[in-house]
Amino acid sequence: MTRPMMKMLVPAAFLAAVALGCADRPAEHRAANREAPVNRADDDTKLSDSSTTMRIETTYMFNPHLSASDIDVHTDHGVVTLSGVVPSDVHRDLAVSIAKSADGVRDVHDRLEVKKEGDKGAPPAEHRTAAGPNRSFGQSVKDATITASVKMHLATGKGVAAHNINVDTRQGNVTLTGQVTSEAERQLAVRIARDTEGVREVTNELKVSRG
């Protein structure tokens, strides 16, 4: 190859290399742009999770039946995990119900431990109060708190087998279901429920079973 021809090819090769490098950069830039929305979505999710955690913790703090310092709340992509200790199953039901009622919560993992056997008023799991689709977060919290209050009063009341009585509250209206051993126990349970703060009305569906 002649020297003049080499002088012509060297600049051409240099320009081709520069052009190739410039062509690669937009592709890398586009790839970086494609990753950016994912990062923003992650940031939005973390912000939403933090907001959910704060709302639940604040609600626990102002609830008369719960000690917020004893309950740890963690939210990951809308799934709330509760851990810590509570004094009874009634308190556990209340904490779980409040968490389920919060906006944006997809599921609740209950890892709470009952610290002591002091309350026999908790009904089976299938009867635990959950947030209804037509209730706001605030109303759901009020109903769950009323349910807990009624359960505790039944558990500490004499002449009532609280573990046989299920309590459900909707819009401040309490429904009692389950079985009692006498008409006197039935009426006593209704009176205890009616005397509980926040209760608007009591529907008595208790059945008398004499064994």
C-alpha positions in Angstrom: 0.0 0.0 0.0 1.4 3.4 -0.9 2.1 6.1 1.7 -0.4 8.6 0.2 -3.2 5.9 0.4 -2.3 5.2 4.1 -2.6 8.9 4.9 -6.1 8.8 3.4 -7.2 5.7 5.3 -6.0 6.6 8.8 -8.3 9.7 9.1 -11.2 7.7 7.7 -10.7 4.9 10.2 -10.5 7.4 13.0 -13.8 9.1 12.0 -15.5 5.6 11.7 -14.4 4.7 15.3 -15.7 8.1 16.6 -19.0 7.5 14.8 -19.4 4.0 16.2 -18.7 5.3 19.8 -21.3 7.9 19.4 -23.8 5.4 18.1 -23.3 3.2 21.2 -23.8 6.1 23.7 -27.5 6.7 22.9 -28.2 3.0 23.3 -26.6 3.1 26.8 -28.5 6.3 27.6 -31.8 4.6 26.5 -31.0 1.6 28.7 -30.4 3.9 31.7 -33.7 5.7 30.9 -35.5 2.4 30.9 -34.3 1.6 34.4 -35.2 5.0 35.8 -39.0 4.4 36.0 -38.3 1.2 37.9 -36.3 3.1 40.5 -39.0 5.7 40.7 -41.7 3.0 41.2 -39.6 1.5 44.0 -39.3 4.9 45.6 -43.1 5.4 45.4 -43.7 1.9 46.9 -41.3 2.6 49.8 -43.0 6.0 50.4 -46.5 4.4 50.4 -45.3 1.6 52.7 -43.8 4.1 55.1 -47.1 6.1 55.1 -49.1 2.9 55.8 -46.8 2.0 58.7 -47.1 5.4 60.2 -50.9 5.5 59.9 -51.2 2.1 61.7 -48.7 3.0 64.4 -50.4 6.4 65.0 -53.8 4.7 65.3 -52.4 2.2 67.8 -50.9 5.1 69.8 -54.3 6.8 70.3 -56.3 3.6 70.8 -57.2 3.1 74.5 -56.7 -0.6 74.4 -53.4 -0.9 72.7 -49.8 -0.1 73.6 -48.1 1.1 70.4 -44.6 0.6 72.0 -45.3 -3.1 72.3 -46.3 -3.7 68.7 -43.9 -3.5 65.8 -45.4 -2.7 62.3 -43.5 -3.4 59.1 -45.0 -2.8 55.6 -43.5 -4.3 52.4 -45.4 -3.7 49.1 -48.7 -3.3 51.0 -48.2 -6.4 53.1 -48.2 -5.6 56.8 -46.4 -7.7 59.4 -47.3 -7.3 63.1 -44.9 -8.5 65.7 -44.5 -7.9 69.4 -46.6 -8.8 72.5 -50.2 -8.1 73.5 -51.9 -9.0 76.8 -54.7 -11.1 75.3 -56.3 -12.5 72.1 -58.8 -9.6 72.2 -56.0 -7.1 71.9 -54.5 -9.2 69.1 -57.8 -9.2 67.2 -58.0 -5.4 67.6 -54.5 -4.8 66.3 -55.0 -7.0 63.3 -58.4 -5.5 62.5 -57.0 -2.0 62.6 -54.1 -2.9 60.3 -56.5 -4.6 57.8 -58.6 -1.5 57.7 -55.8 0.8 56.6 -55.8 2.1 53.0 -53.4 0.3 50.7 -53.0 -2.8 52.8 -53.1 -6.0 50.8 -52.6 -8.5 53.6 -51.7 -8.7 57.2 -49.3 -11.2 58.7 -50.1 -11.7 62.4 -46.9 -12.6 64.4 -48.1 -11.1 67.6 -47.7 -13.1 70.8 -50.1 -13.2 73.7 -48.1 -12.4 76.8 -50.4 -13.9 79.4 -53.7 -15.7 79.7 -55.9 -13.0 81.1 -58.8 -12.8 78.8 -61.0 -15.7 77.7 -63.3 -13.5 75.7 -61.8 -14.0 72.2 -64.0 -15.8 69.7 -62.7 -18.2 67.1 -60.7 -16.8 64.3 -63.5 -16.9 61.8 -65.6 -14.5 63.9 -62.9 -11.9 64.3 -63.9 -8.4 63.2 -62.5 -7.3 59.8 -62.8 -4.1 57.8 -65.9 -4.0 55.7 -65.9 -2.7 52.1 -68.4 0.1 52.9 -66.6 1.4 56.0 -63.9 4.1 56.2 -60.7 3.5 58.0 -61.8 5.7 60.9 -65.2 3.9 61.2 -63.5 0.5 61.0 -61.1 1.5 63.9 -64.1 2.7 66.0 -66.0 -0.6 65.4 -62.9 -2.7 66.2 -62.4 -0.7 69.4 -66.0 -1.1 70.4 -65.8 -4.9 69.7 -62.7 -5.1 71.9 -64.4 -3.1 74.7 -67.5 -5.4 74.7 -65.3 -8.5 74.8 -63.3 -7.2 77.7 -66.4 -6.3 79.7 -67.9 -9.7 79.0 -64.7 -11.4 80.0 -64.6 -9.5 83.4 -68.3 -9.7 84.1 -69.6 -12.2 86.6 -72.2 -14.7 85.4 -71.2 -14.6 81.7 -69.2 -17.3 79.8 -67.6 -14.8 77.5 -65.7 -17.5 75.5 -69.0 -18.7 74.1 -70.1 -15.3 72.9 -69.1 -13.8 69.6 -69.2 -10.0 69.1 -69.4 -8.1 65.8 -69.7 -4.3 65.4 -70.8 -2.4 62.3 -71.3 1.3 62.4 -71.6 1.2 66.2 -74.3 -1.5 66.1 -73.2 -4.6 68.1 -74.4 -8.1 67.2 -74.1 -10.9 69.8 -74.1 -14.5 68.7 -73.2 -17.8 70.3 -74.6 -19.9 73.1 -75.4 -19.2 76.8 -76.7 -21.5 79.5 -79.6 -19.5 80.7 -82.0 -16.6 79.9 -80.4 -14.6 82.7 -77.0 -15.0 81.2 -78.4 -14.0 77.9 -79.9 -10.8 79.3 -76.8 -10.0 81.3 -74.6 -10.2 78.2 -76.9 -7.8 76.3 -76.9 -5.4 79.2 -73.1 -5.4 79.4 -72.9 -4.7 75.6 -75.4 -1.9 75.8 -73.5 -0.2 78.6 -70.3 -0.2 76.7 -69.2 3.2 75.5 -69.8 3.9 71.8 -72.5 1.2 71.3 -75.5 2.5 69.5 -77.6 -0.6 69.4 -77.4 -4.3 70.3 -78.8 -7.1 68.3 -79.3 -10.2 70.5 -78.9 -13.4 68.6 -77.6 -15.5 71.5 -79.2 -19.0 71.9 -80.0 -20.5 75.2 -78.5 -24.0 75.5 -79.2 -26.0 78.7 -76.6 -28.6 77.8 
